[in-house]
Amino acid sequence: MNGKTATIYISDNSPSCEKLINQMEKWGISYRIKNITKNNDIKKDLQNQGIYGTPATFIKGNSEPILGVQLSKLKRELNVHDS
């Protein structure tokens, strides 16, 4: 693990969200899930930031979230190196 942590906003029944979570597991990245389907306050928090889709990944120390499943960008921002 590289010490970077992420908060991922997800929604239920989303193949993109599942793909992202699976990839984070493979990379060994610590993450926290915020499910907008199960908590309307979390959904409002995300929408107040101008984001209306999931997944949305916030990496500690970065100012801008990564929207969708942008694996190359996530790897770069999380300092993931292929072994």
mmCIF file of the N, C-alpha and C atoms, coordinates in Angstrom:
data_MODEL
# 
_entry.id   MODEL 
# 
loop_
_atom_site.group_PDB 
_atom_site.id 
_atom_site.type_symbol 
_atom_site.label_atom_id 
_atom_site.label_alt_id 
_atom_site.label_comp_id 
_atom_site.label_asym_id 
_atom_site.label_entity_id 
_atom_site.label_seq_id 
_atom_site.pdbx_PDB_ins_code 
_atom_site.Cartn_x 
_atom_site.Cartn_y 
_atom_site.Cartn_z 
_atom_site.occupancy 
_atom_site.B_iso_or_equiv 
_atom_site.pdbx_formal_charge 
_atom_site.auth_seq_id 
_atom_site.auth_comp_id 
_atom_site.auth_asym_id 
_atom_site.auth_atom_id 
_atom_site.pdbx_PDB_model_num 
ATOM 1   N N  . MET A 1 1  ? 0.842   -1.175 0.000   1.00 0.00 ? 1  MET A N  1 
ATOM 2   C CA . MET A 1 1  ? 0.000   0.000  0.000   1.00 0.00 ? 1  MET A CA 1 
ATOM 3   C C  . MET A 1 1  ? 0.891   1.243  0.000   1.00 0.00 ? 1  MET A C  1 
ATOM 4   N N  . ASN A 1 2  ? 0.385   2.322  -0.621  1.00 0.00 ? 2  ASN A N  1 
ATOM 5   C CA . ASN A 1 2  ? 1.210   3.508  -0.807  1.00 0.00 ? 2  ASN A CA 1 
ATOM 6   C C  . ASN A 1 2  ? 0.886   4.651  0.138   1.00 0.00 ? 2  ASN A C  1 
ATOM 7   N N  . GLY A 1 3  ? -0.064  4.483  1.045   1.00 0.00 ? 3  GLY A N  1 
ATOM 8   C CA . GLY A 1 3  ? -0.391  5.526  1.994   1.00 0.00 ? 3  GLY A CA 1 
ATOM 9   C C  . GLY A 1 3  ? -1.478  6.480  1.543   1.00 0.00 ? 3  GLY A C  1 
ATOM 10  N N  . LYS A 1 4  ? -1.792  6.494  0.254   1.00 0.00 ? 4  LYS A N  1 
ATOM 11  C CA . LYS A 1 4  ? -2.865  7.354  -0.237  1.00 0.00 ? 4  LYS A CA 1 
ATOM 12  C C  . LYS A 1 4  ? -4.207  6.719  0.108   1.00 0.00 ? 4  LYS A C  1 
ATOM 13  N N  . THR A 1 5  ? -5.169  7.563  0.438   1.00 0.00 ? 5  THR A N  1 
ATOM 14  C CA . THR A 1 5  ? -6.510  7.066  0.724   1.00 0.00 ? 5  THR A CA 1 
ATOM 15  C C  . THR A 1 5  ? -7.510  7.805  -0.157  1.00 0.00 ? 5  THR A C  1 
ATOM 16  N N  . ALA A 1 6  ? -8.654  7.161  -0.369  1.00 0.00 ? 6  ALA A N  1 
ATOM 17  C CA . ALA A 1 6  ? -9.672  7.736  -1.237  1.00 0.00 ? 6  ALA A CA 1 
ATOM 18  C C  . ALA A 1 6  ? -11.043 7.598  -0.601  1.00 0.00 ? 6  ALA A C  1 
ATOM 19  N N  . THR A 1 7  ? -11.908 8.523  -0.955  1.00 0.00 ? 7  THR A N  1 
ATOM 20  C CA . THR A 1 7  ? -13.321 8.426  -0.623  1.00 0.00 ? 7  THR A CA 1 
ATOM 21  C C  . THR A 1 7  ? -14.049 8.307  -1.948  1.00 0.00 ? 7  THR A C  1 
ATOM 22  N N  . ILE A 1 8  ? -14.856 7.250  -2.072  1.00 0.00 ? 8  ILE A N  1 
ATOM 23  C CA . ILE A 1 8  ? -15.537 6.986  -3.328  1.00 0.00 ? 8  ILE A CA 1 
ATOM 24  C C  . ILE A 1 8  ? -17.041 7.067  -3.119  1.00 0.00 ? 8  ILE A C  1 
ATOM 25  N N  . TYR A 1 9  ? -17.655 7.968  -3.865  1.00 0.00 ? 9  TYR A N  1 
ATOM 26  C CA . TYR A 1 9  ? -19.113 8.078  -3.863  1.00 0.00 ? 9  TYR A CA 1 
ATOM 27  C C  . TYR A 1 9  ? -19.632 7.086  -4.896  1.00 0.00 ? 9  TYR A C  1 
ATOM 28  N N  . ILE A 1 10 ? -20.530 6.207  -4.452  1.00 0.00 ? 10 ILE A N  1 
ATOM 29  C CA . ILE A 1 10 ? -21.073 5.179  -5.336  1.00 0.00 ? 10 ILE A CA 1 
ATOM 30  C C  . ILE A 1 10 ? -22.597 5.201  -5.282  1.00 0.00 ? 10 ILE A C  1 
ATOM 31  N N  . SER A 1 11 ? -23.191 4.457  -6.212  1.00 0.00 ? 11 SER A N  1 
ATOM 32  C CA . SER A 1 11 ? -24.629 4.213  -6.177  1.00 0.00 ? 11 SER A CA 1 
ATOM 33  C C  . SER A 1 11 ? -24.857 2.720  -6.392  1.00 0.00 ? 11 SER A C  1 
ATOM 34  N N  . ASP A 1 12 ? -25.981 2.232  -5.896  1.00 0.00 ? 12 ASP A N  1 
ATOM 35  C CA . ASP A 1 12 ? -26.306 0.817  -6.020  1.00 0.00 ? 12 ASP A CA 1 
ATOM 36  C C  . ASP A 1 12 ? -26.528 0.428  -7.480  1.00 0.00 ? 12 ASP A C  1 
ATOM 37  N N  . ASN A 1 13 ? -26.266 -0.834 -7.785  1.00 0.00 ? 13 ASN A N  1 
ATOM 38  C CA . ASN A 1 13 ? -26.516 -1.416 -9.109  1.00 0.00 ? 13 ASN A CA 1 
ATOM 39  C C  . ASN A 1 13 ? -25.786 -0.683 -10.227 1.00 0.00 ? 13 ASN A C  1 
ATOM 40  N N  . SER A 1 14 ? -24.579 -0.237 -9.950  1.00 0.00 ? 14 SER A N  1 
ATOM 41  C CA . SER A 1 14 ? -23.774 0.475  -10.941 1.00 0.00 ? 14 SER A CA 1 
ATOM 42  C C  . SER A 1 14 ? -22.554 -0.368 -11.315 1.00 0.00 ? 14 SER A C  1 
ATOM 43  N N  . PRO A 1 15 ? -22.524 -0.888 -12.551 1.00 0.00 ? 15 PRO A N  1 
ATOM 44  C CA . PRO A 1 15 ? -21.346 -1.653 -12.976 1.00 0.00 ? 15 PRO A CA 1 
ATOM 45  C C  . PRO A 1 15 ? -20.059 -0.833 -12.905 1.00 0.00 ? 15 PRO A C  1 
ATOM 46  N N  . SER A 1 16 ? -20.141 0.460  -13.186 1.00 0.00 ? 16 SER A N  1 
ATOM 47  C CA . SER A 1 16 ? -18.944 1.311  -13.116 1.00 0.00 ? 16 SER A CA 1 
ATOM 48  C C  . SER A 1 16 ? -18.413 1.400  -11.695 1.00 0.00 ? 16 SER A C  1 
ATOM 49  N N  . CYS A 1 17 ? -19.312 1.543  -10.746 1.00 0.00 ? 17 CYS A N  1 
ATOM 50  C CA . CYS A 1 17 ? -18.898 1.611  -9.338  1.00 0.00 ? 17 CYS A CA 1 
ATOM 51  C C  . CYS A 1 17 ? -18.272 0.294  -8.912  1.00 0.00 ? 17 CYS A C  1 
ATOM 52  N N  . GLU A 1 18 ? -18.879 -0.816 -9.299  1.00 0.00 ? 18 GLU A N  1 
ATOM 53  C CA . GLU A 1 18 ? -18.330 -2.130 -8.956  1.00 0.00 ? 18 GLU A CA 1 
ATOM 54  C C  . GLU A 1 18 ? -16.947 -2.321 -9.561  1.00 0.00 ? 18 GLU A C  1 
ATOM 55  N N  . LYS A 1 19 ? -16.784 -1.903 -10.818 1.00 0.00 ? 19 LYS A N  1 
ATOM 56  C CA . LYS A 1 19 ? -15.488 -2.030 -11.486 1.00 0.00 ? 19 LYS A CA 1 
ATOM 57  C C  . LYS A 1 19 ? -14.420 -1.229 -10.744 1.00 0.00 ? 19 LYS A C  1 
ATOM 58  N N  . LEU A 1 20 ? -14.768 -0.013 -10.352 1.00 0.00 ? 20 LEU A N  1 
ATOM 59  C CA . LEU A 1 20 ? -13.813 0.839  -9.645  1.00 0.00 ? 20 LEU A CA 1 
ATOM 60  C C  . LEU A 1 20 ? -13.422 0.243  -8.292  1.00 0.00 ? 20 LEU A C  1 
ATOM 61  N N  . ILE A 1 21 ? -14.398 -0.221 -7.534  1.00 0.00 ? 21 ILE A N  1 
ATOM 62  C CA . ILE A 1 21 ? -14.113 -0.820 -6.222  1.00 0.00 ? 21 ILE A CA 1 
ATOM 63  C C  . ILE A 1 21 ? -13.213 -2.053 -6.381  1.00 0.00 ? 21 ILE A C  1 
ATOM 64  N N  . ASN A 1 22 ? -13.529 -2.895 -7.357  1.00 0.00 ? 22 ASN A N  1 
ATOM 65  C CA . ASN A 1 22 ? -12.704 -4.087 -7.603  1.00 0.00 ? 22 ASN A CA 1 
ATOM 66  C C  . ASN A 1 22 ? -11.272 -3.699 -7.934  1.00 0.00 ? 22 ASN A C  1 
ATOM 67  N N  . GLN A 1 23 ? -11.092 -2.653 -8.729  1.00 0.00 ? 23 GLN A N  1 
ATOM 68  C CA . GLN A 1 23 ? -9.745  -2.227 -9.097  1.00 0.00 ? 23 GLN A CA 1 
ATOM 69  C C  . GLN A 1 23 ? -8.999  -1.669 -7.888  1.00 0.00 ? 23 GLN A C  1 
ATOM 70  N N  . MET A 1 24 ? -9.675  -0.919 -7.059  1.00 0.00 ? 24 MET A N  1 
ATOM 71  C CA . MET A 1 24 ? -9.031  -0.393 -5.854  1.00 0.00 ? 24 MET A CA 1 
ATOM 72  C C  . MET A 1 24 ? -8.556  -1.537 -4.953  1.00 0.00 ? 24 MET A C  1 
ATOM 73  N N  . GLU A 1 25 ? -9.376  -2.576 -4.857  1.00 0.00 ? 25 GLU A N  1 
ATOM 74  C CA . GLU A 1 25 ? -8.997  -3.760 -4.078  1.00 0.00 ? 25 GLU A CA 1 
ATOM 75  C C  . GLU A 1 25 ? -7.734  -4.399 -4.660  1.00 0.00 ? 25 GLU A C  1 
ATOM 76  N N  . LYS A 1 26 ? -7.692  -4.550 -5.985  1.00 0.00 ? 26 LYS A N  1 
ATOM 77  C CA . LYS A 1 26 ? -6.516  -5.156 -6.642  1.00 0.00 ? 26 LYS A CA 1 
ATOM 78  C C  . LYS A 1 26 ? -5.264  -4.339 -6.395  1.00 0.00 ? 26 LYS A C  1 
ATOM 79  N N  . TRP A 1 27 ? -5.413  -3.011 -6.398  1.00 0.00 ? 27 TRP A N  1 
ATOM 80  C CA . TRP A 1 27 ? -4.263  -2.138 -6.168  1.00 0.00 ? 27 TRP A CA 1 
ATOM 81  C C  . TRP A 1 27 ? -3.895  -2.023 -4.695  1.00 0.00 ? 27 TRP A C  1 
ATOM 82  N N  . GLY A 1 28 ? -4.752  -2.486 -3.800  1.00 0.00 ? 28 GLY A N  1 
ATOM 83  C CA . GLY A 1 28 ? -4.459  -2.401 -2.371  1.00 0.00 ? 28 GLY A CA 1 
ATOM 84  C C  . GLY A 1 28 ? -4.601  -0.996 -1.813  1.00 0.00 ? 28 GLY A C  1 
ATOM 85  N N  . ILE A 1 29 ? -5.500  -0.211 -2.391  1.00 0.00 ? 29 ILE A N  1 
ATOM 86  C CA . ILE A 1 29 ? -5.710  1.170  -1.963  1.00 0.00 ? 29 ILE A CA 1 
ATOM 87  C C  . ILE A 1 29 ? -6.756  1.207  -0.847  1.00 0.00 ? 29 ILE A C  1 
ATOM 88  N N  . SER A 1 30 ? -6.473  1.956  0.200   1.00 0.00 ? 30 SER A N  1 
ATOM 89  C CA . SER A 1 30 ? -7.452  2.161  1.273   1.00 0.00 ? 30 SER A CA 1 
ATOM 90  C C  . SER A 1 30 ? -8.509  3.135  0.779   1.00 0.00 ? 30 SER A C  1 
ATOM 91  N N  . TYR A 1 31 ? -9.750  2.801  0.992   1.00 0.00 ? 31 TYR A N  1 
ATOM 92  C CA . TYR A 1 31 ? -10.816 3.683  0.546   1.00 0.00 ? 31 TYR A CA 1 
ATOM 93  C C  . TYR A 1 31 ? -12.001 3.620  1.490   1.00 0.00 ? 31 TYR A C  1 
ATOM 94  N N  . ARG A 1 32 ? -12.805 4.669  1.416   1.00 0.00 ? 32 ARG A N  1 
ATOM 95  C CA . ARG A 1 32 ? -14.033 4.761  2.187   1.00 0.00 ? 32 ARG A CA 1 
ATOM 96  C C  . ARG A 1 32 ? -15.169 4.929  1.186   1.00 0.00 ? 32 ARG A C  1 
ATOM 97  N N  . ILE A 1 33 ? -16.267 4.258  1.420   1.00 0.00 ? 33 ILE A N  1 
ATOM 98  C CA . ILE A 1 33 ? -17.422 4.302  0.523   1.00 0.00 ? 33 ILE A CA 1 
ATOM 99  C C  . ILE A 1 33 ? -18.472 5.249  1.091   1.00 0.00 ? 33 ILE A C  1 
ATOM 100 N N  . LYS A 1 34 ? -19.036 6.065  0.214   1.00 0.00 ? 34 LYS A N  1 
ATOM 101 C CA . LYS A 1 34 ? -20.211 6.867  0.550   1.00 0.00 ? 34 LYS A CA 1 
ATOM 102 C C  . LYS A 1 34 ? -21.261 6.531  -0.502  1.00 0.00 ? 34 LYS A C  1 
ATOM 103 N N  . ASN A 1 35 ? -22.331 5.869  -0.064  1.00 0.00 ? 35 ASN A N  1 
ATOM 104 C CA . ASN A 1 35 ? -23.365 5.398  -0.982  1.00 0.00 ? 35 ASN A CA 1 
ATOM 105 C C  . ASN A 1 35 ? -24.497 6.410  -1.071  1.00 0.00 ? 35 ASN A C  1 
ATOM 106 N N  . ILE A 1 36 ? -24.651 7.027  -2.248  1.00 0.00 ? 36 ILE A N  1 
ATOM 107 C CA . ILE A 1 36 ? -25.686 8.042  -2.417  1.00 0.00 ? 36 ILE A CA 1 
ATOM 108 C C  . ILE A 1 36 ? -27.077 7.438  -2.531  1.00 0.00 ? 36 ILE A C  1 
ATOM 109 N N  . THR A 1 37 ? -27.165 6.160  -2.880  1.00 0.00 ? 37 THR A N  1 
ATOM 110 C CA . THR A 1 37 ? -28.466 5.500  -2.979  1.00 0.00 ? 37 THR A CA 1 
ATOM 111 C C  . THR A 1 37 ? -29.074 5.304  -1.604  1.00 0.00 ? 37 THR A C  1 
ATOM 112 N N  . LYS A 1 38 ? -28.222 5.006  -0.633  1.00 0.00 ? 38 LYS A N  1 
ATOM 113 C CA . LYS A 1 38 ? -28.694 4.664  0.706   1.00 0.00 ? 38 LYS A CA 1 
ATOM 114 C C  . LYS A 1 38 ? -28.794 5.866  1.641   1.00 0.00 ? 38 LYS A C  1 
ATOM 115 N N  . ASN A 1 39 ? -28.211 7.011  1.234   1.00 0.00 ? 39 ASN A N  1 
ATOM 116 C CA . ASN A 1 39 ? -28.198 8.158  2.131   1.00 0.00 ? 39 ASN A CA 1 
ATOM 117 C C  . ASN A 1 39 ? -28.394 9.438  1.324   1.00 0.00 ? 39 ASN A C  1 
ATOM 118 N N  . ASN A 1 40 ? -29.553 10.025 1.436   1.00 0.00 ? 40 ASN A N  1 
ATOM 119 C CA . ASN A 1 40 ? -29.880 11.223 0.664   1.00 0.00 ? 40 ASN A CA 1 
ATOM 120 C C  . ASN A 1 40 ? -29.009 12.422 1.047   1.00 0.00 ? 40 ASN A C  1 
ATOM 121 N N  . ASP A 1 41 ? -28.560 12.487 2.312   1.00 0.00 ? 41 ASP A N  1 
ATOM 122 C CA . ASP A 1 41 ? -27.675 13.576 2.720   1.00 0.00 ? 41 ASP A CA 1 
ATOM 123 C C  . ASP A 1 41 ? -26.334 13.501 1.984   1.00 0.00 ? 41 ASP A C  1 
ATOM 124 N N  . ILE A 1 42 ? -25.833 12.293 1.803   1.00 0.00 ? 42 ILE A N  1 
ATOM 125 C CA . ILE A 1 42 ? -24.586 12.097 1.058   1.00 0.00 ? 42 ILE A CA 1 
ATOM 126 C C  . ILE A 1 42 ? -24.795 12.510 -0.399  1.00 0.00 ? 42 ILE A C  1 
ATOM 127 N N  . LYS A 1 43 ? -25.938 12.144 -0.951  1.00 0.00 ? 43 LYS A N  1 
ATOM 128 C CA . LYS A 1 43 ? -26.262 12.533 -2.331  1.00 0.00 ? 43 LYS A CA 1 
ATOM 129 C C  . LYS A 1 43 ? -26.280 14.054 -2.466  1.00 0.00 ? 43 LYS A C  1 
ATOM 130 N N  . LYS A 1 44 ? -26.893 14.735 -1.503  1.00 0.00 ? 44 LYS A N  1 
ATOM 131 C CA . LYS A 1 44 ? -26.952 16.198 -1.531  1.00 0.00 ? 44 LYS A CA 1 
ATOM 132 C C  . LYS A 1 44 ? -25.562 16.808 -1.398  1.00 0.00 ? 44 LYS A C  1 
ATOM 133 N N  . ASP A 1 45 ? -24.716 16.230 -0.541  1.00 0.00 ? 45 ASP A N  1 
ATOM 134 C CA . ASP A 1 45 ? -23.343 16.714 -0.392  1.00 0.00 ? 45 ASP A CA 1 
ATOM 135 C C  . ASP A 1 45 ? -22.612 16.670 -1.736  1.00 0.00 ? 45 ASP A C  1 
ATOM 136 N N  . LEU A 1 46 ? -22.764 15.580 -2.455  1.00 0.00 ? 46 LEU A N  1 
ATOM 137 C CA . LEU A 1 46 ? -22.111 15.415 -3.752  1.00 0.00 ? 46 LEU A CA 1 
ATOM 138 C C  . LEU A 1 46 ? -22.679 16.413 -4.761  1.00 0.00 ? 46 LEU A C  1 
ATOM 139 N N  . GLN A 1 47 ? -23.993 16.549 -4.783  1.00 0.00 ? 47 GLN A N  1 
ATOM 140 C CA . GLN A 1 47 ? -24.627 17.476 -5.714  1.00 0.00 ? 47 GLN A CA 1 
ATOM 141 C C  . GLN A 1 47 ? -24.246 18.928 -5.405  1.00 0.00 ? 47 GLN A C  1 
ATOM 142 N N  . ASN A 1 48 ? -24.051 19.255 -4.146  1.00 0.00 ? 48 ASN A N  1 
ATOM 143 C CA . ASN A 1 48 ? -23.622 20.608 -3.774  1.00 0.00 ? 48 ASN A CA 1 
ATOM 144 C C  . ASN A 1 48 ? -22.234 20.939 -4.322  1.00 0.00 ? 48 ASN A C  1 
ATOM 145 N N  . GLN A 1 49 ? -21.483 19.902 -4.684  1.00 0.00 ? 49 GLN A N  1 
ATOM 146 C CA . GLN A 1 49 ? -20.166 20.096 -5.296  1.00 0.00 ? 49 GLN A CA 1 
ATOM 147 C C  . GLN A 1 49 ? -20.267 20.109 -6.822  1.00 0.00 ? 49 GLN A C  1 
ATOM 148 N N  . GLY A 1 50 ? -21.512 20.041 -7.335  1.00 0.00 ? 50 GLY A N  1 
ATOM 149 C CA . GLY A 1 50 ? -21.735 20.069 -8.776  1.00 0.00 ? 50 GLY A CA 1 
ATOM 150 C C  . GLY A 1 50 ? -21.543 18.733 -9.455  1.00 0.00 ? 50 GLY A C  1 
ATOM 151 N N  . ILE A 1 51 ? -21.584 17.655 -8.679  1.00 0.00 ? 51 ILE A N  1 
ATOM 152 C CA . ILE A 1 51 ? -21.379 16.310 -9.223  1.00 0.00 ? 51 ILE A CA 1 
ATOM 153 C C  . ILE A 1 51 ? -22.694 15.546 -9.121  1.00 0.00 ? 51 ILE A C  1 
ATOM 154 N N  . TYR A 1 52 ? -23.131 14.997 -10.255 1.00 0.00 ? 52 TYR A N  1 
ATOM 155 C CA . TYR A 1 52 ? -24.427 14.323 -10.306 1.00 0.00 ? 52 TYR A CA 1 
ATOM 156 C C  . TYR A 1 52 ? -24.327 12.874 -10.763 1.00 0.00 ? 52 TYR A C  1 
ATOM 157 N N  . GLY A 1 53 ? -23.130 12.343 -10.857 1.00 0.00 ? 53 GLY A N  1 
ATOM 158 C CA . GLY A 1 53 ? -22.960 10.955 -11.277 1.00 0.00 ? 53 GLY A CA 1 
ATOM 159 C C  . GLY A 1 53 ? -21.952 10.233 -10.404 1.00 0.00 ? 53 GLY A C  1 
ATOM 160 N N  . THR A 1 54 ? -22.006 8.922  -10.470 1.00 0.00 ? 54 THR A N  1 
ATOM 161 C CA . THR A 1 54 ? -21.059 8.086  -9.729  1.00 0.00 ? 54 THR A CA 1 
ATOM 162 C C  . THR A 1 54 ? -20.407 7.115  -10.706 1.00 0.00 ? 54 THR A C  1 
ATOM 163 N N  . PRO A 1 55 ? -19.235 6.620  -10.382 1.00 0.00 ? 55 PRO A N  1 
ATOM 164 C CA . PRO A 1 55 ? -18.455 6.900  -9.189  1.00 0.00 ? 55 PRO A CA 1 
ATOM 165 C C  . PRO A 1 55 ? -17.742 8.255  -9.271  1.00 0.00 ? 55 PRO A C  1 
ATOM 166 N N  . ALA A 1 56 ? -17.508 8.812  -8.111  1.00 0.00 ? 56 ALA A N  1 
ATOM 167 C CA . ALA A 1 56 ? -16.711 10.034 -7.961  1.00 0.00 ? 56 ALA A CA 1 
ATOM 168 C C  . ALA A 1 56 ? -15.687 9.753  -6.871  1.00 0.00 ? 56 ALA A C  1 
ATOM 169 N N  . THR A 1 57 ? -14.424 9.851  -7.210  1.00 0.00 ? 57 THR A N  1 
ATOM 170 C CA . THR A 1 57 ? -13.348 9.497  -6.289  1.00 0.00 ? 57 THR A CA 1 
ATOM 171 C C  . THR A 1 57 ? -12.604 10.750 -5.833  1.00 0.00 ? 57 THR A C  1 
ATOM 172 N N  . PHE A 1 58 ? -12.533 10.917 -4.533  1.00 0.00 ? 58 PHE A N  1 
ATOM 173 C CA . PHE A 1 58 ? -11.786 12.018 -3.929  1.00 0.00 ? 58 PHE A CA 1 
ATOM 174 C C  . PHE A 1 58 ? -10.559 11.419 -3.261  1.00 0.00 ? 58 PHE A C  1 
ATOM 175 N N  . ILE A 1 59 ? -9.386  11.864 -3.676  1.00 0.00 ? 59 ILE A N  1 
ATOM 176 C CA . ILE A 1 59 ? -8.133  11.353 -3.123  1.00 0.00 ? 59 ILE A CA 1 
ATOM 177 C C  . ILE A 1 59 ? -7.593  12.381 -2.145  1.00 0.00 ? 59 ILE A C  1 
ATOM 178 N N  . LYS A 1 60 ? -7.266  11.920 -0.946  1.00 0.00 ? 60 LYS A N  1 
ATOM 179 C CA . LYS A 1 60 ? -6.752  12.822 0.083   1.00 0.00 ? 60 LYS A CA 1 
ATOM 180 C C  . LYS A 1 60 ? -5.522  13.547 -0.445  1.00 0.00 ? 60 LYS A C  1 
ATOM 181 N N  . GLY A 1 61 ? -5.557  14.863 -0.321  1.00 0.00 ? 61 GLY A N  1 
ATOM 182 C CA . GLY A 1 61 ? -4.449  15.673 -0.792  1.00 0.00 ? 61 GLY A CA 1 
ATOM 183 C C  . GLY A 1 61 ? -4.656  16.258 -2.176  1.00 0.00 ? 61 GLY A C  1 
ATOM 184 N N  . ASN A 1 62 ? -5.655  15.784 -2.900  1.00 0.00 ? 62 ASN A N  1 
ATOM 185 C CA . ASN A 1 62 ? -5.962  16.310 -4.234  1.00 0.00 ? 62 ASN A CA 1 
ATOM 186 C C  . ASN A 1 62 ? -7.179  17.209 -4.137  1.00 0.00 ? 62 ASN A C  1 
ATOM 187 N N  . SER A 1 63 ? -7.190  18.271 -4.913  1.00 0.00 ? 63 SER A N  1 
ATOM 188 C CA . SER A 1 63 ? -8.307  19.209 -4.836  1.00 0.00 ? 63 SER A CA 1 
ATOM 189 C C  . SER A 1 63 ? -9.473  18.801 -5.737  1.00 0.00 ? 63 SER A C  1 
ATOM 190 N N  . GLU A 1 64 ? -9.202  18.141 -6.839  1.00 0.00 ? 64 GLU A N  1 
ATOM 191 C CA . GLU A 1 64 ? -10.250 17.786 -7.796  1.00 0.00 ? 64 GLU A CA 1 
ATOM 192 C C  . GLU A 1 64 ? -10.590 16.300 -7.723  1.00 0.00 ? 64 GLU A C  1 
ATOM 193 N N  . PRO A 1 65 ? -11.881 15.970 -7.751  1.00 0.00 ? 65 PRO A N  1 
ATOM 194 C CA . PRO A 1 65 ? -12.269 14.558 -7.775  1.00 0.00 ? 65 PRO A CA 1 
ATOM 195 C C  . PRO A 1 65 ? -12.025 13.953 -9.150  1.00 0.00 ? 65 PRO A C  1 
ATOM 196 N N  . ILE A 1 66 ? -11.943 12.639 -9.191  1.00 0.00 ? 66 ILE A N  1 
ATOM 197 C CA . ILE A 1 66 ? -11.846 11.913 -10.450 1.00 0.00 ? 66 ILE A CA 1 
ATOM 198 C C  . ILE A 1 66 ? -13.211 11.285 -10.685 1.00 0.00 ? 66 ILE A C  1 
ATOM 199 N N  . LEU A 1 67 ? -13.826 11.664 -11.795 1.00 0.00 ? 67 LEU A N  1 
ATOM 200 C CA . LEU A 1 67 ? -15.176 11.202 -12.095 1.00 0.00 ? 67 LEU A CA 1 
ATOM 201 C C  . LEU A 1 67 ? -15.133 9.997  -13.014 1.00 0.00 ? 67 LEU A C  1 
ATOM 202 N N  . GLY A 1 68 ? -16.025 9.043  -12.758 1.00 0.00 ? 68 GLY A N  1 
ATOM 203 C CA . GLY A 1 68 ? -16.092 7.846  -13.585 1.00 0.00 ? 68 GLY A CA 1 
ATOM 204 C C  . GLY A 1 68 ? -14.967 6.876  -13.260 1.00 0.00 ? 68 GLY A C  1 
ATOM 205 N N  . VAL A 1 69 ? -14.689 6.004  -14.218 1.00 0.00 ? 69 VAL A N  1 
ATOM 206 C CA . VAL A 1 69 ? -13.646 4.986  -14.044 1.00 0.00 ? 69 VAL A CA 1 
ATOM 207 C C  . VAL A 1 69 ? -12.482 5.339  -14.971 1.00 0.00 ? 69 VAL A C  1 
ATOM 208 N N  . GLN A 1 70 ? -11.687 6.294  -14.546 1.00 0.00 ? 70 GLN A N  1 
ATOM 209 C CA . GLN A 1 70 ? -10.514 6.730  -15.305 1.00 0.00 ? 70 GLN A CA 1 
ATOM 210 C C  . GLN A 1 70 ? -9.289  6.062  -14.704 1.00 0.00 ? 70 GLN A C  1 
ATOM 211 N N  . LEU A 1 71 ? -9.067  4.806  -15.079 1.00 0.00 ? 71 LEU A N  1 
ATOM 212 C CA . LEU A 1 71 ? -8.037  4.005  -14.420 1.00 0.00 ? 71 LEU A CA 1 
ATOM 213 C C  . LEU A 1 71 ? -6.638  4.597  -14.550 1.00 0.00 ? 71 LEU A C  1 
ATOM 214 N N  . SER A 1 72 ? -6.279  5.126  -15.719 1.00 0.00 ? 72 SER A N  1 
ATOM 215 C CA . SER A 1 72 ? -4.937  5.709  -15.883 1.00 0.00 ? 72 SER A CA 1 
ATOM 216 C C  . SER A 1 72 ? -4.737  6.904  -14.963 1.00 0.00 ? 72 SER A C  1 
ATOM 217 N N  . LYS A 1 73 ? -5.738  7.753  -14.889 1.00 0.00 ? 73 LYS A N  1 
ATOM 218 C CA . LYS A 1 73 ? -5.648  8.926  -14.015 1.00 0.00 ? 73 LYS A CA 1 
ATOM 219 C C  . LYS A 1 73 ? -5.605  8.505  -12.550 1.00 0.00 ? 73 LYS A C  1 
ATOM 220 N N  . LEU A 1 74 ? -6.419  7.528  -12.180 1.00 0.00 ? 74 LEU A N  1 
ATOM 221 C CA . LEU A 1 74 ? -6.409  7.028  -10.804 1.00 0.00 ? 74 LEU A CA 1 
ATOM 222 C C  . LEU A 1 74 ? -5.043  6.450  -10.445 1.00 0.00 ? 74 LEU A C  1 
ATOM 223 N N  . LYS A 1 75 ? -4.467  5.653  -11.344 1.00 0.00 ? 75 LYS A N  1 
ATOM 224 C CA . LYS A 1 75 ? -3.144  5.071  -11.089 1.00 0.00 ? 75 LYS A CA 1 
ATOM 225 C C  . LYS A 1 75 ? -2.107  6.162  -10.851 1.00 0.00 ? 75 LYS A C  1 
ATOM 226 N N  . ARG A 1 76 ? -2.143  7.179  -11.687 1.00 0.00 ? 76 ARG A N  1 
ATOM 227 C CA . ARG A 1 76 ? -1.187  8.268  -11.559 1.00 0.00 ? 76 ARG A CA 1 
ATOM 228 C C  . ARG A 1 76 ? -1.376  9.014  -10.243 1.00 0.00 ? 76 ARG A C  1 
ATOM 229 N N  . GLU A 1 77 ? -2.603  9.374  -9.916  1.00 0.00 ? 77 GLU A N  1 
ATOM 230 C CA . GLU A 1 77 ? -2.875  10.151 -8.706  1.00 0.00 ? 77 GLU A CA 1 
ATOM 231 C C  . GLU A 1 77 ? -2.652  9.345  -7.426  1.00 0.00 ? 77 GLU A C  1 
ATOM 232 N N  . LEU A 1 78 ? -2.841  8.035  -7.508  1.00 0.00 ? 78 LEU A N  1 
ATOM 233 C CA . LEU A 1 78 ? -2.653  7.171  -6.340  1.00 0.00 ? 78 LEU A CA 1 
ATOM 234 C C  . LEU A 1 78 ? -1.249  6.576  -6.261  1.00 0.00 ? 78 LEU A C  1 
ATOM 235 N N  . ASN A 1 79 ? -0.387  6.932  -7.229  1.00 0.00 ? 79 ASN A N  1 
ATOM 236 C CA . ASN A 1 79 ? 0.984   6.405  -7.281  1.00 0.00 ? 79 ASN A CA 1 
ATOM 237 C C  . ASN A 1 79 ? 1.016   4.891  -7.331  1.00 0.00 ? 79 ASN A C  1 
ATOM 238 N N  . VAL A 1 80 ? 0.154   4.315  -8.159  1.00 0.00 ? 80 VAL A N  1 
ATOM 239 C CA . VAL A 1 80 ? 0.115   2.860  -8.325  1.00 0.00 ? 80 VAL A CA 1 
ATOM 240 C C  . VAL A 1 80 ? 1.103   2.490  -9.427  1.00 0.00 ? 80 VAL A C  1 
ATOM 241 N N  . HIS A 1 81 ? 1.949   1.525  -9.126  1.00 0.00 ? 81 HIS A N  1 
ATOM 242 C CA . HIS A 1 81 ? 2.927   1.048  -10.104 1.00 0.00 ? 81 HIS A CA 1 
ATOM 243 C C  . HIS A 1 81 ? 2.700   -0.426 -10.341 1.00 0.00 ? 81 HIS A C  1 
ATOM 244 N N  . ASP A 1 82 ? 2.695   -0.824 -11.602 1.00 0.00 ? 82 ASP A N  1 
ATOM 245 C CA . ASP A 1 82 ? 2.541   -2.242 -11.924 1.00 0.00 ? 82 ASP A CA 1 
ATOM 246 C C  . ASP A 1 82 ? 3.788   -2.982 -11.477 1.00 0.00 ? 82 ASP A C  1 
ATOM 247 N N  . SER A 1 83 ? 3.531   -4.184 -10.918 1.00 0.00 ? 83 SER A N  1 
ATOM 248 C CA . SER A 1 83 ? 4.702   -4.957 -10.469 1.00 0.00 ? 83 SER A CA 1 
ATOM 249 C C  . SER A 1 83 ? 4.976   -6.095 -11.397 1.00 0.00 ? 83 SER A C  1 
# 
